[in-house]
Amino acid sequence: MNLYVSNLGFNTDDEELKNLFTPFGDVSSAKVIMDKIMNKSRGFGFVEMPDDTAANKAIAELNGAMADGRSIKVSEARPREERPRNKW
């Protein structure tokens, strides 16, 4: 299951994000989304967990939990929507 994690602290990196979810089960990947120009965290990321039961437990226990001084939000990620490309 792919999870969306928002309201992350701007100092949180991929490894810290992975460590946050590891107590609930195997984590296939954890990625904090970075601003390409500023090379800083955009405050959200994605975590992939192969076991749906473990992922649902992580959602239940981590949604609203404090991490890096912020109350994070965790939910199942929605599929990425296609956006129209600019024709300029």
Z-matrix of the N, CA and C atoms (Angstrom, degrees):
N
C 1 1.455
C 2 1.526 1 108.14
N 3 1.310 2 115.87 1 137.88
C 4 1.452 3 121.69 2 178.08
C 5 1.523 4 108.34 3 -96.41
N 6 1.325 5 116.74 4 127.03
C 7 1.461 6 122.29 5 -177.38
C 8 1.523 7 110.38 6 -111.49
N 9 1.327 8 115.30 7 143.61
C 10 1.462 9 122.95 8 176.18
C 11 1.529 10 106.75 9 -104.02
N 12 1.318 11 116.56 10 128.47
C 13 1.466 12 121.74 11 -178.84
C 14 1.531 13 107.66 12 -122.91
N 15 1.334 14 116.37 13 120.78
C 16 1.466 15 119.59 14 -178.67
C 17 1.521 16 110.95 15 -121.80
N 18 1.327 17 114.33 16 170.67
C 19 1.459 18 124.17 17 -177.80
C 20 1.533 19 112.23 18 64.87
N 21 1.338 20 114.62 19 33.14
C 22 1.464 21 119.59 20 177.07
C 23 1.526 22 109.93 21 -73.40
N 24 1.324 23 115.26 22 149.45
C 25 1.456 24 119.63 23 173.43
C 26 1.525 25 108.98 24 -64.71
N 27 1.319 26 117.47 25 146.85
C 28 1.455 27 120.70 26 -175.78
C 29 1.525 28 113.20 27 -71.15
N 30 1.331 29 118.14 28 -8.23
C 31 1.461 30 121.82 29 175.66
C 32 1.526 31 112.70 30 -96.11
N 33 1.336 32 117.31 31 -5.58
C 34 1.460 33 120.95 32 -179.14
C 35 1.526 34 109.53 33 -69.80
N 36 1.342 35 115.70 34 130.32
C 37 1.462 36 119.55 35 177.82
C 38 1.532 37 110.02 36 -111.74
N 39 1.331 38 116.68 37 179.79
C 40 1.462 39 122.15 38 -176.73
C 41 1.533 40 112.11 39 -57.30
N 42 1.313 41 116.49 40 -43.17
C 43 1.470 42 120.75 41 -177.26
C 44 1.529 43 111.23 42 -66.14
N 45 1.312 44 117.54 43 -42.13
C 46 1.465 45 121.12 44 177.97
C 47 1.527 46 110.82 45 -63.93
N 48 1.327 47 116.42 46 -39.78
C 49 1.459 48 120.71 47 178.18
C 50 1.528 49 110.22 48 -63.19
N 51 1.316 50 116.57 49 -43.95
C 52 1.466 51 121.08 50 177.85
C 53 1.524 52 110.49 51 -61.35
N 54 1.323 53 117.00 52 -45.06
C 55 1.470 54 121.46 53 -178.69
C 56 1.523 55 112.06 54 -62.72
N 57 1.322 56 117.66 55 -29.15
C 58 1.461 57 122.67 56 178.88
C 59 1.535 58 110.71 57 -65.73
N 60 1.331 59 117.09 58 -34.80
C 61 1.462 60 122.11 59 -175.55
C 62 1.525 61 114.03 60 -97.53
N 63 1.318 62 118.86 61 -17.93
C 64 1.470 63 122.80 62 -177.25
C 65 1.527 64 113.86 63 -56.69
N 66 1.347 65 121.02 64 -36.43
C 67 1.470 66 119.38 65 179.08
C 68 1.541 67 114.05 66 -60.59
N 69 1.335 68 117.02 67 -17.89
C 70 1.469 69 120.46 68 -177.70
C 71 1.519 70 113.03 69 -94.58
N 72 1.327 71 116.99 70 -11.88
C 73 1.467 72 120.43 71 179.14
C 74 1.515 73 111.06 72 151.13
N 75 1.331 74 114.69 73 -173.34
C 76 1.462 75 121.84 74 -178.01
C 77 1.527 76 110.46 75 -65.70
N 78 1.330 77 115.82 76 135.87
C 79 1.462 78 121.99 77 177.77
C 80 1.526 79 107.40 78 -114.39
N 81 1.335 80 116.28 79 115.56
C 82 1.470 81 120.96 80 179.96
C 83 1.520 82 111.11 81 -72.56
N 84 1.337 83 115.90 82 -41.04
C 85 1.462 84 120.13 83 178.97
C 86 1.519 85 109.70 84 -157.72
N 87 1.319 86 114.59 85 154.25
C 88 1.461 87 122.06 86 176.19
C 89 1.519 88 106.48 87 -143.94
N 90 1.328 89 116.42 88 124.22
C 91 1.454 90 120.33 89 -175.19
C 92 1.522 91 110.59 90 -137.07
N 93 1.326 92 116.03 91 120.23
C 94 1.462 93 122.02 92 172.40
C 95 1.527 94 106.04 93 -87.04
N 96 1.324 95 117.29 94 129.16
C 97 1.458 96 121.64 95 -178.38
C 98 1.530 97 109.44 96 -79.59
N 99 1.323 98 114.13 97 128.94
C 100 1.460 99 120.87 98 -175.46
C 101 1.530 100 111.03 99 -108.64
N 102 1.337 101 115.63 100 146.08
C 103 1.455 102 121.43 101 172.33
C 104 1.530 103 106.76 102 -72.77
N 105 1.315 104 117.28 103 125.13
C 106 1.467 105 121.47 104 -175.28
C 107 1.526 106 113.12 105 -66.78
N 108 1.307 107 116.53 106 -33.83
C 109 1.461 108 119.65 107 -176.44
C 110 1.531 109 111.08 108 -81.49
N 111 1.335 110 116.19 109 -48.56
C 112 1.462 111 120.63 110 -176.24
C 113 1.533 112 113.04 111 -86.29
N 114 1.335 113 117.14 112 -14.22
C 115 1.466 114 123.28 113 -177.39
C 116 1.536 115 111.40 114 55.12
N 117 1.353 116 115.19 115 42.17
C 118 1.462 117 122.18 116 177.57
C 119 1.521 118 107.85 117 -125.89
N 120 1.310 119 116.10 118 156.67
C 121 1.459 120 121.58 119 177.74
C 122 1.524 121 110.10 120 -60.40
N 123 1.347 122 115.28 121 143.04
C 124 1.468 123 120.40 122 175.39
C 125 1.530 124 110.46 123 -92.51
N 126 1.346 125 117.42 124 1.44
C 127 1.464 126 121.02 125 174.49
C 128 1.513 127 114.66 126 90.24
N 129 1.335 128 117.24 127 9.45
C 130 1.464 129 119.99 128 175.96
C 131 1.517 130 109.97 129 -146.98
N 132 1.330 131 114.96 130 166.05
C 133 1.458 132 119.67 131 -179.36
C 134 1.516 133 111.19 132 -163.49
N 135 1.321 134 114.81 133 -175.71
C 136 1.457 135 122.18 134 -178.58
C 137 1.516 136 110.02 135 -132.37
N 138 1.330 137 115.27 136 142.43
C 139 1.464 138 122.08 137 177.56
C 140 1.523 139 107.00 138 -127.85
N 141 1.323 140 116.43 139 132.17
C 142 1.462 141 120.62 140 177.91
C 143 1.523 142 108.52 141 -110.27
N 144 1.340 143 115.15 142 125.68
C 145 1.463 144 122.15 143 178.08
C 146 1.532 145 108.03 144 -124.91
N 147 1.344 146 117.64 145 125.55
C 148 1.466 147 120.00 146 -176.56
C 149 1.530 148 113.80 147 -70.37
N 150 1.310 149 118.54 148 -25.01
C 151 1.466 150 122.73 149 -178.12
C 152 1.533 151 109.63 150 -96.94
N 153 1.332 152 116.91 151 111.24
C 154 1.470 153 121.28 152 -177.87
C 155 1.526 154 112.57 153 -61.28
N 156 1.334 155 117.07 154 -35.31
C 157 1.467 156 120.53 155 179.48
C 158 1.528 157 110.17 156 -63.74
N 159 1.328 158 116.16 157 -44.66
C 160 1.470 159 121.01 158 178.77
C 161 1.534 160 110.00 159 -65.38
N 162 1.326 161 116.55 160 -39.86
C 163 1.463 162 120.80 161 -179.99
C 164 1.528 163 110.66 162 -64.21
N 165 1.325 164 117.10 163 -42.91
C 166 1.468 165 120.33 164 178.92
C 167 1.524 166 111.43 165 -65.11
N 168 1.331 167 116.79 166 -36.14
C 169 1.470 168 120.62 167 176.66
C 170 1.536 169 109.77 168 -65.77
N 171 1.333 170 116.34 169 -40.69
C 172 1.469 171 120.13 170 178.26
C 173 1.531 172 110.45 171 -63.15
N 174 1.330 173 116.91 172 -41.62
C 175 1.464 174 120.68 173 177.99
C 176 1.528 175 109.50 174 -59.94
N 177 1.333 176 115.76 175 -48.85
C 178 1.468 177 120.75 176 -176.87
C 179 1.528 178 112.05 177 -61.27
N 180 1.321 179 117.11 178 -38.73
C 181 1.463 180 120.07 179 -174.16
C 182 1.531 181 114.43 180 -92.15
N 183 1.334 182 117.51 181 -27.12
C 184 1.461 183 119.16 182 -176.17
C 185 1.529 184 113.38 183 -97.34
N 186 1.324 185 118.50 184 -20.59
C 187 1.462 186 119.59 185 179.00
C 188 1.535 187 108.78 186 -64.73
N 189 1.319 188 115.74 187 117.87
C 190 1.465 189 121.23 188 -177.29
C 191 1.519 190 113.88 189 91.40
N 192 1.328 191 117.45 190 -5.52
C 193 1.466 192 121.17 191 179.61
C 194 1.527 193 110.35 192 -73.15
N 195 1.316 194 116.06 193 157.29
C 196 1.457 195 121.92 194 178.08
C 197 1.524 196 110.15 195 -87.93
N 198 1.323 197 115.61 196 131.62
C 199 1.466 198 121.67 197 175.84
C 200 1.525 199 107.12 198 -144.88
N 201 1.303 200 116.86 199 126.28
C 202 1.463 201 122.56 200 -178.81
C 203 1.529 202 111.13 201 54.38
N 204 1.349 203 115.57 202 37.02
C 205 1.454 204 120.85 203 176.30
C 206 1.525 205 115.05 204 78.86
N 207 1.343 206 117.15 205 10.49
C 208 1.465 207 120.43 206 -178.50
C 209 1.523 208 109.94 207 -130.40
N 210 1.321 209 115.98 208 149.61
C 211 1.463 210 121.91 209 176.86
C 212 1.536 211 108.06 210 -85.09
N 213 1.335 212 116.07 211 106.96
C 214 1.468 213 119.80 212 -175.69
C 215 1.526 214 111.25 213 -82.53
N 216 1.309 215 114.80 214 157.73
C 217 1.459 216 121.67 215 176.32
C 218 1.523 217 107.31 216 -118.13
N 219 1.335 218 116.49 217 132.26
C 220 1.461 219 121.71 218 -178.13
C 221 1.522 220 108.45 219 -128.60
N 222 1.317 221 116.48 220 129.90
C 223 1.461 222 121.40 221 177.54
C 224 1.524 223 109.29 222 -150.66
N 225 1.335 224 115.40 223 168.22
C 226 1.456 225 119.07 224 175.28
C 227 1.524 226 107.70 225 -69.68
N 228 1.326 227 115.37 226 134.08
C 229 1.464 228 119.80 227 -179.20
C 230 1.520 229 110.02 228 -72.44
N 231 1.313 230 115.20 229 141.45
C 232 1.464 231 120.60 230 175.09
C 233 1.523 232 108.26 231 -88.71
N 234 1.331 233 117.03 232 153.36
C 235 1.476 234 119.01 233 176.56
C 236 1.523 235 110.29 234 -60.26
N 237 1.296 236 115.09 235 145.54
C 238 1.459 237 120.53 236 -179.41
C 239 1.527 238 109.39 237 -68.19
N 240 1.328 239 115.16 238 131.62
C 241 1.461 240 120.23 239 179.57
C 242 1.520 241 109.80 240 -87.56
N 243 1.319 242 114.86 241 141.23
C 244 1.457 243 119.84 242 175.37
C 245 1.522 244 108.78 243 -71.53
N 246 1.305 245 116.20 244 131.52
C 247 1.454 246 120.81 245 177.59
C 248 1.525 247 108.25 246 -110.19
N 249 1.322 248 116.66 247 142.19
C 250 1.476 249 118.28 248 177.77
C 251 1.518 250 110.26 249 -64.18
N 252 1.301 251 114.82 250 139.89
C 253 1.462 252 119.91 251 179.37
C 254 1.525 253 109.76 252 -86.26
N 255 1.329 254 115.46 253 145.48
C 256 1.461 255 120.05 254 175.33
C 257 1.513 256 109.05 255 -65.99
N 258 1.302 257 116.20 256 141.76
C 259 1.460 258 120.52 257 179.64
C 260 1.522 259 111.37 258 -101.85
N 261 1.310 260 117.21 259 20.33
C 262 1.468 261 120.80 260 179.79
C 263 1.469 262 110.86 261 -80.16
